Amino acid sequence: MEASEIAILMLSTCISGTLLYSRDSPLIRGDVSRTLRSMLMGAAVAITTFLIIRSPFGRRSGAHFNPSLTLAFFWLGRVHRWDAAGYILSHFAGAIAGVLAARQIVGVSLSVPPVRYMITLPGGYGSPVAFLGEFLLAALLMSVVLYASNHRLLVRFSPLFVALVTVCYYGFSSSISGFSVNPARSFSSALFAWIWQGIWIYFVAPCLGMLAAAILYIRKRGRDGVYCAKVFHDLHSACPFPCRFLRLYPEA
């Protein structure tokens, strides 16, 4: 399920990116500003992310589709080590499969500049700023997930909050680092494009950012304040994690 989820995310990212950025795209021939393209790209990825989280697969597996998220929940004690290893391997395999499928659908337009398999590269401000951007965004994303998914009144809105963070970052800050916060997402694009510039940023910064957010969260709420590793818990789907989510709903 996790492999399928990130495969769908990469398929959406590559197809949307080709339509919005390829020189052969009918959209690029019109007067479409860079800001508008970024907003449209953010909307496409955000809608895909929202639908994945809310899907039967997402509700069942927890909708991580991000090794950094899985590692943070593993550190919080909400994911067993073998499950964490399986999730992470699935994320990388699924991301590669998603880009491969997009290449078969889109064709050569996906591989040539400026699309280039939607690789994530440090922007014009350089690697330090890209690292900081990825770190802060990952921390923000993890904070949103933790506070929303562990709050009785907010848990139903956690997919929407994640989607809003995604579209806002694409619209206003994508030129800093290309927007990743996901090692598997960046790795799969870099593998097909065979461009590895700054790849370490997209492995280290998201992991550290989400870990930092987890540390700050438990300092305020304690480890008992993390009930489950699901991004969205609906009380109906079976849970594969050490789950205490029903403590939020003692009447259930």
C-alpha positions, -999 to +999 in steps of 0.1 A: +000+000+000+028+025+009+046+017-023+014+023-043+008+056-025+041+071-033+040+057-068+008+076-074+024+107-059+053+105-082+031+097-112+010+129-104+042+150-098+058+139-131+027+143-153+017+176-137+052+189-140+054+180-176+022+197-184+032+228-166+069+231-174+076+213-206+084+235-236+061+212-257+031+216-233+001+236-246+001+254-212+036+268-216+026+285-249+002+308-231+011+337-209+014+317-177+036+332-150+061+313-130+041+320-098+009+307-114+026+276-126+040+270-091+006+274-076-009+250-101+018+225-094+013+229-057-025+224-061-019+192-082+004+177-056-017+188-027-049+173-042-031+141-049-017+140-014-051+147+001-067+119-019-040+094-010-043+101+027-081+098+026-080+067+003-087+032+017-049+024+013-039+056+031-064+050+060-051+014+063-013+020+061-012+054+077-003+073+046+033+079+053+047+076+018+078+094+032+108+077+048+114+108+070+079+106+085+083+069+092+117+075+109+102+102+131+073+080+142+098+051+147+118+074+171+085+083+188+080+046+195+048+043+173+063+021+146+081-013+151+116-014+137+108-041+111+077-023+100+098+009+097+123-009+075+096-024+053+079+010+049+111+028+040+121+001+014+085+003+000+088+041-003+119+039-025+106+011-046+073+028-051+088+061-060+110+045-086+080+026-100+060+059-102+086+077-122+090+047-145+053+046-151+053+084-158+081+080-183+060+054-202+030+077-202+046+111-209+075+100-230+106+121-238+091+153-225+096+141-190+134+136-195+144+168-213+150+202-197+134+220-179+114+190-166+142+164-162+121+140-142+111+167-118+144+166-100+148+187-068+179+209-068+191+238-046+177+271-059+196+303-067+202+310-030+225+280-027+227+248-008+227+263+028+194+281+022+180+250+004+190+229+034+174+253+058+142+255+037+139+217+036+146+214+073+120+241+083+093+227+059+098+192+071+096+204+107+064+223+099+049+193+081+057+170+110+043+195+135+011+198+115+007+160+114+014+155+151-008+183+164-037+175+140-036+137+142-034+137+180-061+162+187-097+151+189-112+181+172-085+184+145-079+148+135-106+147+108-089+177+091-053+164+091-054+155+054-066+190+046-039+206+067-011+186+050-025+196+016-026+233+025+011+232+037+020+216+003+002+241-019+014+271+001+050+260-001+049+254-038+033+287-044+057+308-023+090+290-018+095+263-044+125+282-059+145+277-027+149+239-029+124+226-054+101+212-026+108+177-015+109+169+022+109+133+010+142+114+004+124+088-017+108+114-039+141+132-046+161+099-050+137+085-077+139+117-098+176+119-094+180+082-104+163+086-137+178+120-145+212+109-132+217+143-116+229+140-080+236+176-072+227+184-036+210+150-031+224+148+005+202+178+014+170+159+005+181+130+027+195+148+057+173+179+061+139+163+060+149+136+085+164+162+109+135+186+105+109+160+113+129+146+142+133+182+156+095+186+154+090+153+171+114+163+199+096+197+204+062+180+204+070+154+231+087+181+253+054+199+254+029+169+252+051+139+263+054+106+244+019+097+257+006+125+236+014+106+204-015+080+200-007+065+166+016+068+136-013+073+112-015+107+094-053+102+094-071+078+118-107+071+110-116+046+138-127+021+112-096+009+093-074-016+110-041-002+124-007-018+118+010+003+145+013+002+183-019+022+185-036+040+214-058+062+194-090+051+211-078+070+242-090+101+223-124+085+220-131+066+253-167+064+244-161+045+212 
